[in-house]
Amino acid sequence: MKANYLCPKCRTYLNVGDKIVISAKNERGYKGILLFSIHLGDYEIKKHSNFDIEENESLSMFCPCCHKSLRHPKVHNNIFKILMQDAEDQEYEILFSGVYGERCTYQIKEEKVSSFGKDAGKYLNFTNLINMS
C-alpha cells in the first residue's frame, strides 16, 4: 500500500522512500535518527551504529522538522503518534510503542482499530484507544 506519513503537529512528510524518519533520544540523553519501515507490522529499525539503544529501553521521539515530541500521553507515556495518508487520501492515526524492541502498532480511523505486533495488547484496550486518540 502506498502511503505518506506526517507529523501530527506540523504535518511535514516524514517518509522518504520506504522509510519513516524520526529523531530520537535514549534514556542516557544521546540523540540519533531512526528509520522505520512504512509497512505496518515490519519492525526493522535502522540507526547509526554509534547510537546505542538497549533492548526494552524507553525512547523519546520527535519530528525531525519541528522537533515537537510525538509522545501521546493521553493513551500511555510509552505511546507515540504520527499520521498516515493512504493512496485514497484517507487519514489514519498511527500509534506505536517507544520501547525499543516492542512490537506494538495501532492504525486508527474513527472507531476502526487495526493492531500489529506481538505486544499490541500490552498497553491499551481498544475502547480507551479510540476514546483517547
N, C-alpha and C positions, 0 to 999 in steps of 0.2 A: 504494500500500500504506500503510495506516495503521500508524504505529509510534511508539513512545516511545523517547527516548534518555536514558541515565542516566550519571552519573559512576560509574566503576568503584570509587571509594574510598568515597564517602558515599551513593551510589545516589539522589541527588537528580535529579529530572527536569530535563533540560537544554533540552528543546524547548518553545517557545511558538508555537502556531500551526504554520506550516510552516518555522520557523527553529530551528536549534540555537544556543544562546547559549554562547559560550566567551570567557573572559578571556584576553588575550594580552599579550606583551611583545616588542618588537622588539629587534634587536641593539644599538641605542643606549640601551636601557633605558626607552623610552617604553611606556606601558601603554594598552590600549584594549579594547573589546568587539568581537568578530567575530560575525557572524550567518551561519551556514552553512545551506544547503538541507537539508531532511530527506530529499531524494531522492538516493540514492546515484548518483554519476556526474554530478550537477549541481554544477559548481564555482563558481557565482556566490557571492561573499562580499561581504556588506555591512559597512561600517565607517564611523566618523565621518571626515569629510574631513580633519580635522587629525591623525588617527592615521596618520602616514606610514609606509608599508611599501614597500620596494623589491622589484621582481621578483627572485626567487631568494634572498631574504633568509630566513635561518632564524629561526623564531619559537619562543618558549616559550609553552606554552598551559596553562591552569589551569581547574579547576572554578570557576565564579563563586560557588558557595556555600561549599565547604570550603577553597577556594584551594589544594588539592593539585595538584601537577603531573600532567598527563595523559600525560607522556612515557613511552614504553615502550622503555627502553634495551636490554632483552633482545633485541629484534628489531633496532633501529637507533636511534641517537641522534636522527634526524630523524622518527621514527615516534611517533605519539600514539594513545591508545586511549580509546574510550568504549564503552558497551554499547547495544544496540538490542533492544527487545522488540517483536515483531510483533503483529498482531491476535489470534493464537492463543496469546499469551504465550510463544512460543519466544524464547529469548535468544541473541543473537549478539554476538561481539566485532567492533567496527568499528575498524580500524587505518587511519590516514591520515597523509599527509605533512604536516610542519610547515614545509615550504619554500614560501614564498608564490609562487604561480603553478604549482607542480607539481600534476599531476592524477594522484593515486595514492591509491586506497582499496581496502581488503580487508574483506570480510564473512566471518567465520569461525564455523562451528558444527561442533564435533567435528573431523572430518577433511575437511569440505567447505569449500572456499575459493572465493569469487567475487571477481573483481578488476574494478576500474573505473578508467578513466582511461588516457591515453596513456603515462604514466610508471609504470604499475603494476609493470613488470618491473625497475625501476631498483635497488631495494634488496634484494629478497628472492627466494629460491627458495621454492616452496611447502612443501617439506619442512621447512625451517628455520622458516618462518612457523607451521606447525602445531605444531611441537615447542616453540617459544618463546612462543606466545601463552598 
